[in-house]
Amino acid sequence: MNPMIHIVDDDQSFRTAVGRLLSASGYRVTLYGSGEELLARVHELVPGCCVLLDLDMPGLNGLALQDRLSQQAPMLPIVFLSGHADIKASVQAMKAGAEDFIEKPLETGILLEAIARSLQRAATRQDEYDRNHAARTRLASLTPREVEVLRLLVRGTLNKQIAYALGTSERTIKAHRHNLIEKMGARNLAEAVSIAERYGVVAAAEQSSQP
């Protein structure tokens, strides 16, 4: 399904023209006359979409809306549009996470490139978030004892040393190791350790195992 572009601008003729341009370029579009209208449908802003946001609007202006969206839809890419050069506002918007800041009148090539770039960056961030979330979810399924074993494995501790430290048999440690590798979706111990180190999931698991 083609990406959805949400166009927020109080100038009806402008947002209609931009909507037609993007539709002709293969995007799906939704038009809003104010920031309040977009916020009322914020639950519809799913991954794979982008917001074209006018800086100067009555009521909730672009920067204020960006702040609200950062709380309610933090993964959403935003491209700002402005009818005049405003360096201070553009710097503020970019520092707050905007993908781009484009001046009106819009040049088609620049607009399409900005949208494509913002969607790609957002997809990369979403993929990273999904991987991180999946790793933490898998780790949360480990038992407290498996977490202890994993923590020691990450440190390079041998099975017999872990068994001694935990007061159990080496055979039991091997069983724990097999189980945690499976639960983490890893192919082997080295990959399980790599996942734990990369995502910091050992610390997360220790916290989740606390009463």
C-alpha positions in Angstrom: 0.0 0.0 0.0 1.3 3.4 -0.9 2.3 5.7 2.0 -0.2 8.2 3.4 0.7 11.9 3.5 -1.2 14.0 6.0 -1.2 17.7 4.8 -1.9 20.3 7.5 -2.4 23.8 6.2 -5.1 26.5 6.8 -4.9 27.6 3.2 -7.5 25.4 1.5 -6.4 26.1 -2.1 -2.8 25.3 -1.2 -3.4 22.1 0.6 -5.8 20.9 -2.2 -3.1 21.7 -4.8 -0.4 19.9 -2.9 -2.8 17.0 -2.3 -3.4 16.6 -6.0 0.3 16.8 -6.7 1.1 14.0 -4.3 -1.8 11.9 -5.4 -0.5 12.1 -9.0 2.9 11.1 -7.6 1.4 7.9 -6.2 0.8 8.8 -2.6 -2.4 8.6 -0.6 -3.3 11.9 1.0 -5.5 13.3 3.8 -6.1 17.0 4.2 -6.5 19.0 7.4 -7.3 22.7 7.8 -5.8 23.0 11.3 -3.6 21.2 13.8 -6.6 20.5 15.9 -8.2 18.5 13.1 -5.1 16.3 12.9 -4.9 15.7 16.6 -8.5 14.6 16.6 -7.4 11.8 14.3 -4.0 11.1 15.7 -4.9 7.5 16.4 -5.1 7.0 12.6 -1.4 8.0 12.1 0.1 4.6 11.5 3.7 3.7 10.6 4.5 4.4 7.0 2.9 7.9 6.8 4.3 11.4 6.9 3.0 14.9 7.9 3.4 18.0 5.8 2.9 20.7 8.4 2.5 24.5 7.8 4.4 26.6 10.3 2.1 29.5 10.6 -1.5 28.6 11.3 -4.2 30.2 13.5 -4.9 28.3 16.8 -2.4 25.5 17.2 0.6 26.5 15.1 3.1 24.2 13.5 5.7 24.1 16.3 3.0 23.6 19.0 1.5 20.8 17.0 4.9 19.2 16.5 5.3 19.2 20.3 2.0 17.5 20.8 2.8 14.9 18.2 6.1 14.2 19.7 4.2 13.0 22.8 1.4 11.1 21.0 3.1 9.8 17.8 6.9 10.1 18.4 7.8 8.0 15.4 5.9 10.2 13.0 8.1 12.0 10.4 7.3 15.7 9.9 8.2 18.0 7.0 7.6 21.7 7.8 6.3 24.1 5.2 6.7 27.9 5.6 5.6 30.9 3.5 8.7 32.9 4.6 12.2 32.3 5.7 12.3 31.9 9.5 15.7 30.6 10.5 14.9 30.6 14.2 11.7 28.6 13.7 13.4 26.2 11.3 16.3 25.5 13.8 13.7 24.9 16.6 11.7 22.5 14.4 14.8 20.5 13.3 16.1 20.3 16.9 12.7 19.0 17.9 13.0 16.2 15.3 11.5 17.6 12.1 12.9 15.8 9.0 13.0 18.9 6.8 11.9 22.5 6.5 10.8 23.8 3.0 9.9 27.3 2.0 6.8 28.1 -0.1 6.2 28.3 -3.0 7.1 24.7 -3.2 9.4 23.2 -5.9 7.9 19.8 -6.8 11.3 18.0 -7.0 12.4 19.3 -3.6 9.1 18.4 -2.0 9.1 14.9 -3.4 12.7 14.3 -2.4 12.0 15.5 1.2 9.0 13.2 1.5 10.8 10.2 0.2 13.8 10.9 2.5 11.6 11.4 5.5 9.7 8.2 4.9 12.9 6.2 4.5 14.4 7.6 7.7 11.2 6.9 9.5 11.2 3.3 8.2 14.7 2.8 9.4 13.8 4.1 12.9 10.7 1.9 13.0 12.7 -1.2 12.0 15.3 -0.4 14.8 12.5 0.1 17.3 10.8 -3.1 16.3 14.0 -5.1 16.7 14.7 -3.5 20.0 11.2 -4.2 21.2 11.3 -7.8 20.0 14.6 -8.4 21.8 13.2 -7.0 25.1 10.0 -8.9 24.8 11.9 -12.2 24.3 14.1 -11.4 27.2 11.1 -10.7 29.4 10.1 -14.3 28.9 13.2 -15.6 30.6 13.0 -16.9 34.2 15.0 -15.2 36.9 17.5 -18.0 36.9 17.9 -17.9 33.1 18.6 -14.1 33.5 21.3 -14.9 36.0 22.8 -17.5 33.6 22.7 -15.0 30.7 24.3 -12.3 32.7 27.2 -14.6 33.5 27.5 -15.9 30.0 27.7 -12.3 28.7 30.7 -11.9 31.0 32.4 -14.9 29.4 31.9 -17.2 32.4 32.2 -21.0 31.7 29.4 -23.4 32.3 31.1 -25.1 35.2 32.0 -21.7 36.8 28.4 -20.6 36.5 27.2 -23.9 38.1 29.5 -23.4 41.0 28.5 -19.8 41.4 24.8 -20.7 41.4 25.1 -23.8 43.4 23.8 -26.2 40.8 25.1 -28.7 38.2 26.8 -28.0 34.9 24.0 -30.1 33.2 21.4 -27.8 34.6 23.3 -24.7 33.4 23.5 -26.2 29.9 19.7 -26.7 30.0 19.2 -23.1 31.1 21.5 -22.0 28.3 19.6 -24.0 25.7 16.3 -22.6 26.9 17.4 -19.0 26.9 18.9 -19.3 23.4 15.5 -20.6 22.1 13.5 -17.9 23.9 15.7 -15.1 22.6 15.2 -16.4 19.0 19.0 -16.8 18.7 20.8 -19.4 16.5 23.5 -20.0 19.0 25.1 -18.8 22.3 27.2 -16.2 20.5 24.2 -14.6 18.9 22.3 -14.6 22.2 25.2 -12.8 23.9 25.4 -10.4 21.0 21.7 -9.6 21.3 22.0 -9.1 25.0 25.0 -6.7 24.6 23.5 -4.8 21.6 20.2 -4.0 23.1 21.1 -3.8 26.8 18.5 -6.4 27.5 20.3 -7.9 30.4 19.7 -4.8 32.5 16.1 -4.6 31.3 15.6 -8.2 32.3 17.1 -7.7 35.7 14.6 -4.8 36.3 11.7 -6.8 35.0 12.5 -9.7 37.3 12.4 -7.5 40.4 9.2 -7.7 42.5 
